[in-house]
Amino acid sequence: MSDLPESLFLNPVWHALRTKHLHFAKATPEACRYPGDVAPFVAVSVPTAETMQQLRSLLAPGEFTWLMAEQYPEIAGLARESTLDCFQMVLPEKISARNNTAGETGITPLTHANAHEMV
């Protein structure tokens, strides 16, 4: 995983919606979101009053979403209801995600047979 720039992990929703998940994105030049029936995540390129205004334009009145940011300006029409401290998980370089067995790393690959456990 060392070939990925660390900056991708600082704003993962933004980067996902500007690359591999672009087909999901509802966006303005500096704000984007997943459709409400896909995921509740929204993002801005950088947290400024202007980008937050662009984000506001993508939301329906009364809609709740999740914005991943340490700090962002508050603007009229958007209200922070609560915050949630989260940790970013990363795969250490010494562990290979390929050809893994549970005995080697404690990670168990899931298959279709595990689907009933995920409901």
QUISULMO-V792940 format. One record per pair of residues at least 4 apart in sequence whose ideal C-beta (glycine too) atoms are under 6 Angstrom apart, sorted by the first residue. I is the first residue (numbers start at 1). J is the second residue. D is the distance in Angstrom with one decimal. If there is no record, write none. Layout:
BEGIN
i/j/d
I/J/D
I/J/D
END
This chain:
BEGIN
i/j/d
1/91/5.1
2/93/5.6
4/8/5.6
8/15/4.8
9/88/5.7
12/16/6.0
13/41/4.6
13/43/3.9
13/68/5.7
14/43/3.8
15/19/6.0
16/21/4.5
17/21/5.1
17/25/4.3
17/32/4.3
24/34/5.3
24/38/5.5
25/32/4.9
26/33/5.3
26/58/5.6
27/32/3.9
28/54/4.1
30/45/4.5
30/51/4.4
30/54/5.2
31/44/4.9
31/51/5.5
31/54/3.8
31/55/3.9
31/58/6.0
32/43/5.6
33/42/4.1
33/58/5.0
34/38/4.4
34/39/4.0
34/41/5.4
40/65/5.1
40/66/5.1
41/66/5.3
42/55/5.9
42/65/4.5
42/67/5.3
44/51/3.9
44/55/5.5
45/51/6.0
47/69/5.1
47/72/3.5
49/73/4.7
49/75/5.8
52/73/5.8
52/75/4.8
56/77/5.2
56/78/5.4
59/63/4.8
95/105/5.5
100/105/5.6
100/107/5.5
102/108/4.4
110/114/4.4
END
